[in-house]
Amino acid sequence: MGEFAKEFEGTLREVVESWKGSLVHIGGPGIPYRTGIVVKEGLAASLARSARDGEEVPVVTASGPATGRVEAWDGESGLVLIRIGDGAAPVPAGAGTEGLDAPRVGTPVLRLAYPSFQGIEAAFSVVRFSGGSTEWGRRKASAHFQVDGPAYPGFLGAPVVDLAGTLRGVVISNEDGNDGWVLPAGPWRVAVDELAKEGTRIRGWLGISIGTVRLSKAQSSSAGRETALMVRETAPGGPAEAAGVQPGDLILGADGAGLGDDGIPPLRVGRPVILDILRGSERLALQVLPSPRS
């Protein structure tokens, strides 16, 4: 038993040591006490309640304090990319990003946080729940899972790795702000790559109040659907009013696609959307430029 305990302890130490140089501690306005994972040379991914492009944030790496600047932020999921000056290495070789699906219940894993200037903290856990698809800030994820044991904010953004050191997931918050659930590594990496390519994404605002209505037989025949979103009012000076949208307009679709159960799909600031509108018997295509909510 003693030999097994020593071997097991050695395995855990090896995993922690292999990851130590790839984690950073982040703190600052909107980004307090988070762990960041270095995804490529000089670029770390973490989570933030709010962030501004170019904002300086304090960062500590395994080599000591470093300069950090926000490179991109996803206002829906909270994912943030931070450019760091030096002292951190990308995810260790062989770590991979396996796990498009959640690991099986009972899989032993380690959560690796960089909670303070003292260094890395490792929490040994087992997967206690694995679920199917879910949403992460309106982003569809193929799966999710939870691990046992409490998590405090320092573990947000932290990697969850198996005993071989392979990245299996990242600790994130759900839409209710609850901490401690885990997004598998595959969807997380896809989100990181998309954000790095597209830049900051903030949920767009149209400035309209809408409600679902049932169309008349004639309207339904013209629209090819039985329901639509009726514009109840437009915000004075808002994007929709500026584009010519009027109260009473019926929204049938957006960007050439019909409306799903969730209504108008998520919008991004600065990315125009073309609304398919039925006004009386006239079909209109109005381009609206979403803006940040003031």
Residue, then its C-alpha position, 0 to 999 in steps of 0.5 A: m500500500g505504501e508503494f502504491a501511495k508513493e507511486f500515486e503521489g509521484t504521478l500527481r506531482e509529475v502532472v502538476e509540474s508539467w503544467k506549472g509553466s503553462l498557467v498564469h494567475i490573473g487579477g484586475p477589474g472584471i477579471p479577479y482571481r482567475t486562472g489562465i491557460v497559455v494557449k499559444e506563445g504569449l497568449a492566455a485564455s481565461l474568463a472575465r465578467s467584463a473586459r475592454d480591448g487593450e485593458e491592462v491586467p496584472v498577471v503572474t506567471a511561473s517566472g513572476p509578474a508579467t504585463g497582460r493586455v486584453e486582446a479579445w473578449d466574448g461578452e456572451s461566454g466570458l471567454v477572454l484572451i490576454r496577451i502576456g509579455d513573457g514567462a509562460a509556455p504554451v500547453p505542455a507537449g502531449a497535453g492535447t485537447e482531447g474530449l469532445d465528449a465528457p469523460r465518463v463518471g468516475t474518471p479521476v482528474l486534477r483541477l489545476a488553479y493558479p490562485s495566488f502568488q504562492g503558485i499552483e494548487a491542485a485539487f484531486s477529483v473524480v467526474r461525478f456527472s456527465g451531461g449532453s449538449t448545453e449552452w455556454g453563453r448561447r454557444k452550443a457545446s457538445a457536452h459538459f461535466q462536473v467534478d466533486g468537491p467545491a470550487y472557488p473563483g480561483f478555479l475559474g478558467a482552470p484546466v481539468v486534466d487526467l492523470a496522464g496530463t491530458l487536458r480534458g476540460v476547463v472550469i467555467s460558469n454557466e448562464d446563471g453564474n454558477d461556478g464549478w462545471v466543466l466544458p470539455a477541451g474540444p469545444w473550449r479550444v474551438a471557442v478560443d480559436e474562433l475568438a482569436k480569429e474574430g476578435t471581441r464579441i459583444r452581444g448586440w442590441l436592436g432597440i426593439s420590444i417584440g412578442t410572438v403573434r399568430l399570423s392571419k391565413a393570408q399573412s401565413s400564406s405569404a410568409g410561409r409560416e404561422t407565427a412571427l415576431m411583432v415589433r411592439e415598440t422601438a427605442p428612440g434613436g436605437p438601431a432598429e428605428a434608425a433602419g426604418v423598423q416600425p411598431g407593428d412590423l412582423i419579423l419573419g426571419a433574419d439573414g435569410a433564415g427563418l426564426g427558431d424557437d428562440g426568436i432572433p438569433p444572438l447578434r454581435v455588435g458591429r455585424p449587420v443583420i438583415l431582417d425579413i419584415l412583413r408590413g401589411s402586405e409588403r415584404l421588406a428587407l431592412q439592414v440593422l446594425p446592432s449596437p452595445r446596450s447603453 
